[in-house]
């Protein structure tokens, strides 16, 4: 499972999002080339704060979760 899947799994396991929301965000990410986290925030499924917390649980540095910031593999666009 890729890192993107891990972020989705963290959010699912925490009960923050449901499978339908994750699927929709992955689809949006594939269409728009947004990172998964950006898609979830744009869909208002999670806030930036929640996203930072989820990534922190996985050890990803919080600043990389914000748009226009350093590369974060957790937020890479989905590949079709």
C-alpha positions as CSV (number, residue, x, y, z in Angstrom):
1,X,0.0,0.0,0.0
2,X,1.4,3.4,-0.9
3,X,1.8,6.3,1.5
4,X,-1.4,7.9,0.1
5,X,-3.3,4.8,1.1
6,X,-1.8,5.0,4.6
7,X,-3.1,8.5,5.1
8,X,-6.6,7.4,3.9
9,X,-6.4,4.4,6.2
10,X,-5.4,6.5,9.2
11,X,-8.4,8.8,8.6
12,X,-10.7,5.8,8.1
13,X,-9.4,4.0,11.2
14,X,-9.9,7.1,13.3
15,X,-13.5,7.5,12.1
16,X,-12.7,10.9,10.6
17,X,-13.9,9.9,7.1
18,X,-15.8,7.1,5.6
19,X,-15.0,4.8,2.7
20,X,-17.3,6.8,0.4
21,X,-15.5,10.0,1.2
22,X,-12.1,8.5,0.7
23,X,-13.2,7.0,-2.6
24,X,-14.6,10.4,-3.7
25,X,-11.4,12.2,-2.7
26,X,-9.2,9.6,-4.5
27,X,-11.3,10.1,-7.6
28,X,-11.1,13.9,-7.4
29,X,-7.3,13.6,-6.8
30,X,-7.0,11.5,-10.0
31,X,-9.0,13.9,-12.0
32,X,-7.6,17.2,-10.8
33,X,-4.0,16.1,-9.9
34,X,-4.6,17.5,-6.4
35,X,-2.9,15.7,-3.6
36,X,-5.2,13.5,-1.5
37,X,-5.1,15.8,1.5
38,X,-5.8,18.9,-0.7
39,X,-8.8,17.0,-2.2
40,X,-10.1,16.1,1.2
41,X,-9.8,19.7,2.4
42,X,-11.4,21.1,-0.8
43,X,-14.3,18.7,-0.3
44,X,-14.6,19.9,3.3
45,X,-14.2,16.4,4.5
46,X,-11.4,17.3,6.8
47,X,-9.8,20.5,8.0
48,X,-6.1,21.4,7.7
49,X,-5.8,20.8,11.4
50,X,-7.2,17.3,11.1
51,X,-5.0,16.5,8.1
52,X,-1.9,17.7,10.0
53,X,-2.9,15.4,12.9
54,X,-3.4,12.4,10.7
55,X,-0.1,12.9,9.0
56,X,1.7,13.5,12.3
57,X,0.5,10.0,13.4
58,X,2.3,8.6,10.4
59,X,5.4,10.8,11.0
60,X,5.0,13.2,8.1
61,X,6.0,16.7,9.0
62,X,3.0,19.0,9.3
63,X,4.2,21.9,7.1
64,X,4.4,19.6,4.0
65,X,0.6,19.1,4.2
66,X,-0.2,22.7,3.2
67,X,-0.6,23.7,-0.4
68,X,2.6,25.2,-2.0
69,X,4.8,23.7,0.6
70,X,7.6,21.1,0.6
71,X,6.9,17.8,-1.0
72,X,4.8,15.3,1.0
73,X,4.4,11.8,-0.4
74,X,1.2,11.4,1.7
75,X,-0.5,14.0,-0.4
76,X,0.7,13.0,-3.9
77,X,-2.0,13.0,-6.6
78,X,-3.6,9.6,-7.2
79,X,-2.3,7.9,-10.3
80,X,-4.8,6.3,-12.7
